[in-house]
Amino acid sequence: MRRDAAKSAPTLIQLTAESADDAALDEIDAVASAAFDVPQFSAREELRRPWTRCWVAREERRAFAFLIAWHVADELHVLNVATCPTARRRGLATALMRRSLEYAQEQRVRLVLLEVRRSNRAAIRLYRKLGFTAMGVRPRYYSDNGEDAVEMVLTFDPATGAVQPGRDEIRIEV
Ligand SMILES: CC(C)(COP(=O)(O)OP(=O)(O)OC[C@H]1O[C@@H](n2cnc3c(N)ncnc32)[C@H](O)[C@@H]1OP(=O)(O)O)[C@@H](O)C(=O)NCCC(=O)NCCS
């Protein structure tokens, strides 16, 4: 399916196992296959897990980007965020990340965590802009090419819910 860049402001929608029909699930898988070289996951399987949270950015009834996270206890783990190549650098991933952070604040989440390939400068810049810091490295985390993962974290102040400023614990090039 061809996916042209979105032409106006996107609508952000949270999908659940109940609300996501086959077409919506296929759209997420299509964005994932357009965005990643390596197959990542099946949206159907992911949404069956009670702890999965998923948002899509839609324009003219088509999905151009999605974010999938796991909410477990007081942590939100962002597993994947991706934008169709034709719709990049238009703020879709930022909008989805911000929506997930709003959700985290509403749910009184303490930590938002994610892993990112050390070479993925675009994603690392995106996360940094939102306040994430690098807290560690998981050596050879990715089995397809043995690349290291950088672990990034964003912490909320438990009293106020505000993002707590943090510092990188490791040095990464971006
Ligand atoms: C990373 C990704 C999700 C960004 O999506 P996007 O919708 O284009 O992101 P945004 O438009 O919201 O960009 C936000 C910021 O990220 C950074 N960024 C995004 N793409 C970038 C690029 N190609 N080079 C450098 N910085 C980039 C910039 O700081 C950008 O802000 P700016 O446009 O004001 O400079 C997208 O490139 C993608 O789908 N990549 C493949 C999948 C992937 O690697 N996902 C992350 C897995 S951890």
The ligand as a Gaussian input file, in Angstrom:
#p B3LYP/6-31G(d) Opt

LIG

0 1
 C       12.679000       8.126000      14.575000
 C       11.341000       8.428000      13.898000
 C       10.233000       7.675000      14.652000
 C       11.071000       9.935000      13.927000
 O        9.771000      10.143000      13.399000
 P        9.301000      11.587000      12.849000
 O        7.808000      11.573000      12.809000
 O       10.012000      11.887000      11.598000
 O        9.833000      12.537000      14.024000
 P        9.504000      14.083000      14.260000
 O        9.105000      14.742000      12.985000
 O        8.563000      14.180000      15.396000
 O       10.964000      14.620000      14.674000
 C       11.263000      14.998000      15.998000
 C       12.743000      15.255000      16.148000
 O       13.478000      14.041000      16.015000
 C       14.753000      14.341000      15.422000
 N       14.831000      13.688000      14.109000
 C       13.848000      13.045000      13.450000
 N       14.325000      12.558000      12.273000
 C       15.623000      12.926000      12.205000
 C       16.648000      12.705000      11.246000
 N       16.421000      12.035000      10.114000
 N       17.881000      13.186000      11.521000
 C       18.138000      13.863000      12.658000
 N       17.202000      14.117000      13.611000
 C       15.962000      13.636000      13.373000
 C       14.820000      15.834000      15.256000
 O       15.354000      16.366000      16.446000
 C       13.341000      16.175000      15.111000
 O       13.046000      17.489000      15.428000
 P       13.175000      18.627000      14.256000
 O       12.450000      18.104000      13.063000
 O       12.530000      19.812000      14.899000
 O       14.651000      18.782000      14.020000
 C       11.353000       7.987000      12.395000
 O       12.545000       8.462000      11.790000
 C       11.245000       6.492000      12.170000
 O       10.133000       5.945000      12.043000
 N       12.399000       5.784000      12.120000
 C       12.397000       4.341000      11.905000
 C       11.832000       3.632000      13.103000
 C       12.677000       3.891000      14.336000
 O       13.898000       3.882000      14.292000
 N       11.997000       4.085000      15.486000
 C       12.635000       4.267000      16.766000
 C       12.808000       2.946000      17.412000
 S       13.551000       3.099000      19.020000

